[in-house]
Amino acid sequence: MKVLILGAAGIQGSATAYDLITREPSAQVVLAEPDADALTETLNWLDSDRASAISLDASDVDAIVDCIKSEGCDIIISSVPWPIAIPPLEAALDAKVHFIDYGLYQNRTFDDAWSHYCQRAEAAGITVIPSCGLAPGLTNLLAARGAYQLDETHRIRIYVGGLPEKPEPPLGYKAVWSLEGVWTQFFETCRVIRNGGIVETEAVTERETLDFTAVGSLEAALTDGLGTLLQMFHDPLFSGIQDAFEKSLRHEGHYDKVLTLKDCGLLDTEPIEINGIFLPPRQFLTALLGPKLTLGDDERDMTVLRVVVEGQKNKEEKTHIFEVVDYKDLTSGVLSMGRTTGFTGALLAPMVHNGIIHQTGMVTPEHLGAEPRLFDEMITAYSARGINVKIREV
């Protein structure tokens, strides 16, 4: 199995490569990234003769196809920023190689062309697993498992956050993904399911506080993270569904602090003039806060997840609850955000390559969660990596 990892020097991409090299003796990985220095650093960290690197622009479909052919790759795993998430998919369809993605859910052009890409994937005879990292991804897998165990699904509540183990000034937050992504959450509209249909609402609203064992109280607010559930909620699997949302978890106080920055105009993207220099306030703020919000080598990030699926079974009200609390691996240095996102792609790749996942076309995380054999195999694989999903029914 030879895997091309796009965005390989980032948190999720490098974690994907690490897991494949560590756990799959037959796997070879080709790291692709435009930043040659970052590639070299990642390659040195992996320290494996089964890893190679190529400087590549992931927005260039032809360049990706050429790389697939010259390197003899079987699978693409895409961990690129959402604005360029579609070209890797186009390249996989053109080259007819399997494709696993983490970020398509943020690209609404993909949602608008859903039927088109479903047809092309089926015609190409390949497996395409979109938006399958942590959230969406693992969260959707768990939501589907809960729905599978019900006769009718009424409501799905998804709470998930990647955050520092300990809140520290100035924002009670450390960046475990791009700061630009953090800021964007405060401006985008959120798609949720209400009264059986998709509606859009303001981001970072409908805040609530939740308690987690061994973590304490965290604050949750609406963000746009339902992913493929926005396409799949019409499926008979989710018969009866009325409401579903995703909320991001943060330490208490974080949302108010960032909203203050927003109200002050410090997250604006329109350049302003200062002594003859034009600069977007957000660009300045990102440069200023970036070093302050970087997680130290001896600090742990954590992933906290709760998926609640409510409905009926045999005419009785039932609720299925799934929870995960995961931490950075201080030995390898892999962040929890990398583990829970990147390891998802890494465990799926051999399942696709070896025919355990044999369906072609668009195979969503919901499809995987609704198939007991595949669900059990994935949960076992997560557990082997120290990512434990606690499951209970009430």
GUPAKE-256330 format. One line per field, with one value per residue (C-alpha): x, y, z; residue number from 1. Coordinates in Angstrom, 1 decimal, m for minus. Last residue first. Layout:
N
c1 = c(X/...)
c2 = c(Y/...)
c3 = c(Z/...)
k = c(NUM/...)
//
This chain:
394
c1 = c(m30.2/m27.6/m23.8/m20.7/m17.2/m14.9/m11.2/m8.4/m5.4/m4.3/m5.5/m8.8/m9.2/m8.6/m11.2/m13.7/m12.9/m13.4/m16.7/m18.1/m17.1/m18.8/m21.9/m22.5/m24.4/m21.2/m19.4/m22.3/m22.5/m18.8/m19.7/m18.9/m19.2/m18.6/m17.3/m18.0/m15.2/m14.3/m12.6/m11.2/m7.5/m6.8/m10.0/m9.4/m5.7/m6.6/m9.3/m6.8/m4.6/m7.5/m8.8/m5.3/m5.0/m8.1/m8.1/m4.4/m3.6/m6.0/m4.5/m1.1/1.6/4.8/5.8/6.4/4.1/1.1/m1.4/m4.7/m8.0/m11.5/m14.1/m17.8/m20.8/m24.4/m27.3/m30.8/m34.0/m37.7/m39.8/m41.9/m39.8/m36.8/m37.4/m35.2/m32.2/m28.6/m26.0/m22.4/m19.9/m16.3/m13.3/m9.9/m7.0/m3.8/m0.8/2.0/5.6/6.4/4.6/1.3/1.4/m1.1/1.5/3.5/0.5/m0.9/0.9/1.1/m2.6/m3.5/m1.7/m3.3/m6.7/m6.3/m5.7/m2.7/m2.2/1.0/1.0/1.3/m1.5/m4.0/m6.6/m7.0/m10.4/m10.0/m11.6/m10.7/m9.4/m12.6/m13.2/m16.3/m14.3/m11.7/m14.5/m16.1/m12.7/m12.8/m16.4/m15.9/m12.9/m14.6/m15.3/m12.8/m14.0/m16.3/m17.5/m21.2/m22.7/m26.4/m29.3/m33.1/m36.1/m35.0/m37.8/m35.9/m32.2/m31.1/m33.8/m31.4/m32.6/m30.1/m27.3/m26.5/m26.3/m24.9/m21.9/m20.4/m22.3/m19.5/m20.6/m20.3/m22.8/m21.4/m20.3/m18.7/m16.7/m17.0/m14.7/m12.2/m12.0/m15.7/m17.2/m19.7/m21.5/m22.2/m24.4/m24.1/m26.9/m24.6/m21.0/m22.1/m25.4/m28.0/m28.6/m31.5/m31.5/m34.8/m36.6/m37.9/m34.3/m31.2/m28.1/m26.0/m23.8/m23.0/m19.3/m17.9/m16.7/m15.6/m13.3/m11.1/m10.2/m9.6/m7.3/m5.5/m4.7/m5.1/m4.2/m4.0/m3.9/m6.9/m7.9/m7.7/m4.8/m4.1/m4.1/m6.8/m5.3/m5.6/m5.4/m8.3/m9.8/m13.5/m16.6/m20.3/m22.7/m26.4/m28.6/m32.4/m35.4/m34.1/m36.7/m36.3/m33.1/m29.8/m28.8/m29.3/m26.7/m24.3/m24.9/m24.2/m21.0/m19.7/m20.7/m18.6/m15.7/m15.8/m17.0/m15.5/m12.6/m11.4/m13.7/m15.0/m15.2/m14.6/m14.3/m13.9/m13.1/m14.9/m14.4/m18.1/m19.1/m16.8/m18.1/m21.8/m21.2/m19.2/m22.1/m24.7/m22.7/m22.1/m23.6/m21.9/m18.5/m19.0/m19.7/m16.1/m16.0/m17.1/m14.2/m11.7/m10.6/m10.4/m9.9/m9.6/m9.1/m7.4/m9.0/m6.4/m9.1/m11.3/m8.3/m7.2/m10.6/m10.7/m7.3/m8.6/m11.6/m9.9/m8.2/m10.3/m10.7/m7.0/m5.3/m5.3/m6.1/m5.3/m4.8/m4.7/m2.9/0.2/2.5/5.0/5.0/1.3/0.1/2.6/1.4/m2.2/m1.3/0.5/m2.5/m4.9/m2.8/m4.4/m2.2/1.0/3.7/7.2/7.8/8.7/9.6/8.6/9.3/13.0/11.8/12.9/9.4/10.9/13.4/10.6/8.5/11.5/12.3/8.7/8.5/11.6/10.2/6.9/4.6/3.6/3.4/4.6/4.7/4.0/4.8/2.7/3.7/4.6/1.3/1.3/4.2/4.6/0.8/0.5/3.3/2.0/m1.5/0.0/2.0/m1.2/m3.2/m0.8/0.5/3.6/1.7/m0.8/m1.4/m0.6/0.0/m0.3/1.4/0.0)
c2 = c(5.5/3.8/4.0/4.0/5.1/5.5/5.0/6.5/4.6/3.6/0.0/1.6/3.4/0.2/m1.6/1.2/0.9/m2.8/m2.6/0.1/m1.9/m5.1/m3.2/m1.3/1.9/3.7/3.1/4.5/7.5/8.1/8.5/6.2/8.1/5.6/2.1/m0.2/m2.6/m1.4/m4.5/m4.6/m4.6/m1.1/0.3/m1.1/m0.2/3.5/3.7/3.3/6.1/8.4/8.2/8.4/11.9/13.3/11.8/11.6/14.9/16.8/14.8/16.2/13.8/14.5/10.9/10.4/13.3/11.7/14.5/13.7/12.0/12.2/10.4/10.1/8.3/8.6/6.6/7.8/5.7/6.6/3.4/2.5/m0.6/1.7/5.5/8.5/10.4/10.4/12.2/12.6/13.8/14.6/16.1/16.3/17.3/19.4/18.6/21.0/19.9/20.8/24.1/24.8/27.9/30.6/33.3/32.7/33.2/36.1/38.9/37.4/36.4/39.9/41.7/39.5/40.0/43.8/43.7/45.9/49.0/51.0/54.8/55.5/53.0/52.4/49.7/46.5/44.7/41.3/42.2/40.1/43.1/45.1/45.8/43.7/40.7/41.0/41.1/38.0/36.3/37.0/36.0/32.7/31.8/32.5/28.8/26.4/25.5/23.0/23.3/22.7/20.5/20.3/18.0/18.2/16.5/13.0/10.6/8.1/8.6/5.3/5.9/8.4/12.1/12.9/11.8/15.0/17.4/14.5/14.6/17.5/18.4/20.8/24.4/25.8/26.4/27.1/24.8/25.9/23.4/22.3/19.7/17.5/14.3/13.6/16.1/18.9/20.9/24.6/26.1/28.6/29.1/31.2/30.9/31.0/32.6/30.3/28.5/26.0/22.4/20.5/18.1/20.6/21.9/20.5/22.8/24.8/27.4/30.8/31.7/34.6/33.4/30.0/31.9/33.1/29.6/28.5/31.4/30.3/27.0/23.9/23.0/26.7/27.3/28.6/30.4/33.6/35.6/33.7/29.9/27.2/23.8/20.7/22.9/22.6/20.4/20.4/18.3/18.4/16.7/16.6/14.3/14.4/12.3/9.0/6.3/2.6/3.0/1.1/2.3/5.9/5.5/4.0/6.8/9.5/7.6/7.6/11.2/12.2/10.2/12.1/15.7/16.3/13.9/13.2/11.8/14.7/12.6/8.9/8.2/4.5/4.0/2.5/5.7/5.6/5.4/8.3/10.4/9.8/10.7/13.8/15.1/14.3/16.3/19.4/21.9/20.2/20.4/24.1/24.5/23.8/23.3/19.7/19.0/19.0/15.6/13.5/9.9/9.0/5.8/6.0/6.5/9.0/11.5/10.8/11.1/14.3/15.9/15.0/16.6/19.7/20.0/20.7/23.9/26.4/23.7/23.6/20.4/17.0/14.8/11.1/9.7/6.0/3.5/5.6/4.5/7.3/8.6/8.0/9.6/12.5/13.2/13.2/15.6/18.0/17.9/18.8/21.8/23.1/20.6/22.4/19.8/19.4/15.7/13.5/9.9/7.6/3.9/4.4/5.8/8.7/10.1/13.2/13.6/13.4/16.0/18.4/17.9/18.5/21.7/23.0/22.1/24.0/23.0/19.8/16.1/13.3/9.9/7.1/3.4/0.9/m2.8/m2.6/m0.7/0.4/2.9/4.1/4.4/6.2/8.6/9.5/10.3/12.3/14.3/15.1/16.1/18.5/19.8/18.6/16.1/18.6/15.9/12.4/10.0/6.4/3.3/0.0)
c3 = c(29.0/26.8/27.2/25.1/26.0/23.0/23.8/21.8/23.0/19.5/20.0/21.1/17.8/15.9/18.0/17.4/13.7/13.6/15.5/13.2/10.1/11.3/12.6/9.4/10.3/11.5/8.2/6.1/8.4/7.9/4.2/1.3/m2.0/m4.8/m4.2/m1.3/m0.4/3.1/4.3/0.8/1.8/0.5/2.0/5.4/5.0/4.5/7.2/10.1/8.8/8.0/11.5/12.9/11.4/13.1/16.6/16.8/15.2/17.5/20.4/19.4/18.4/20.4/20.2/23.9/25.1/23.3/23.4/25.2/24.6/26.2/24.2/24.8/23.1/24.4/23.1/24.3/24.3/24.5/24.2/21.2/20.4/20.1/20.0/19.6/21.0/19.9/22.1/20.8/23.4/22.5/24.3/22.6/24.6/24.3/26.4/27.4/27.6/24.0/24.4/22.7/20.6/21.5/22.6/19.4/17.2/19.1/17.4/13.9/14.1/15.4/12.5/9.9/11.5/11.5/7.7/6.9/4.9/5.8/5.4/9.1/9.8/7.1/7.5/5.4/5.4/7.1/10.4/13.4/15.4/14.8/18.5/18.4/17.1/19.8/22.4/20.7/21.2/24.9/25.4/23.6/25.7/29.1/30.0/28.3/24.8/23.2/19.7/19.0/16.3/15.6/14.8/15.0/13.5/12.7/12.0/9.9/10.3/8.7/6.1/4.5/4.5/7.2/4.9/3.0/6.0/8.0/5.6/7.6/10.8/11.8/11.3/14.8/17.6/21.1/24.0/27.3/29.3/33.0/34.4/32.7/34.8/34.2/31.8/32.7/30.0/29.8/27.1/24.3/21.8/19.6/18.3/14.7/13.5/12.0/8.7/8.3/7.0/7.4/9.7/12.2/12.7/11.2/11.5/9.1/10.9/9.4/9.3/11.3/14.7/13.4/10.9/13.8/14.9/11.3/10.8/14.0/12.3/14.3/17.9/18.8/22.6/24.4/27.6/25.5/27.1/29.2/30.1/30.1/31.0/28.8/25.8/23.3/20.6/21.1/20.4/21.2/18.8/19.6/17.5/17.8/16.8/15.5/15.0/15.2/17.1/17.2/13.8/14.9/17.7/15.2/12.8/15.4/16.3/12.7/12.3/15.4/14.1/10.9/11.2/13.6/14.0/10.5/7.8/5.7/2.6/2.1/m1.6/m2.7/m6.4/m9.3/m11.4/m12.4/m8.7/m7.8/m10.7/m9.7/m6.1/m7.2/m9.3/m6.6/m4.0/m6.2/m3.8/m0.9/m2.6/m3.4/0.4/1.2/5.0/4.8/2.4/5.2/6.3/3.1/2.1/m1.6/m3.5/m6.9/m10.3/m11.6/m12.7/m9.6/m7.3/m9.0/m8.7/m5.0/m4.5/m6.4/m4.1/m0.7/m1.8/0.2/2.9/4.0/3.1/4.9/1.9/2.1/m1.4/m2.0/m4.4/m5.2/m8.0/m7.5/m11.1/m11.5/m8.3/m8.7/m12.2/m11.0/m8.2/m10.6/m13.0/m10.2/m8.9/m5.7/m3.7/m4.8/m4.4/m2.9/m2.7/0.2/1.0/3.8/3.9/4.8/8.1/10.4/10.9/12.5/9.7/7.1/9.0/9.2/5.5/4.5/6.6/4.9/1.4/2.0/m0.9/0.8/m0.2/1.9/0.1/2.4/2.2/4.1/4.4/8.1/8.9/12.5/13.0/9.4/9.0/12.3/11.7/8.2/9.6/12.4/9.9/7.9/11.0/12.5/9.2/7.3/5.1/3.6/0.9/2.0/m0.9/0.3/m1.1/0.0)
k = c(394/393/392/391/390/389/388/387/386/385/384/383/382/381/380/379/378/377/376/375/374/373/372/371/370/369/368/367/366/365/364/363/362/361/360/359/358/357/356/355/354/353/352/351/350/349/348/347/346/345/344/343/342/341/340/339/338/337/336/335/334/333/332/331/330/329/328/327/326/325/324/323/322/321/320/319/318/317/316/315/314/313/312/311/310/309/308/307/306/305/304/303/302/301/300/299/298/297/296/295/294/293/292/291/290/289/288/287/286/285/284/283/282/281/280/279/278/277/276/275/274/273/272/271/270/269/268/267/266/265/264/263/262/261/260/259/258/257/256/255/254/253/252/251/250/249/248/247/246/245/244/243/242/241/240/239/238/237/236/235/234/233/232/231/230/229/228/227/226/225/224/223/222/221/220/219/218/217/216/215/214/213/212/211/210/209/208/207/206/205/204/203/202/201/200/199/198/197/196/195/194/193/192/191/190/189/188/187/186/185/184/183/182/181/180/179/178/177/176/175/174/173/172/171/170/169/168/167/166/165/164/163/162/161/160/159/158/157/156/155/154/153/152/151/150/149/148/147/146/145/144/143/142/141/140/139/138/137/136/135/134/133/132/131/130/129/128/127/126/125/124/123/122/121/120/119/118/117/116/115/114/113/112/111/110/109/108/107/106/105/104/103/102/101/100/99/98/97/96/95/94/93/92/91/90/89/88/87/86/85/84/83/82/81/80/79/78/77/76/75/74/73/72/71/70/69/68/67/66/65/64/63/62/61/60/59/58/57/56/55/54/53/52/51/50/49/48/47/46/45/44/43/42/41/40/39/38/37/36/35/34/33/32/31/30/29/28/27/26/25/24/23/22/21/20/19/18/17/16/15/14/13/12/11/10/9/8/7/6/5/4/3/2/1)
//
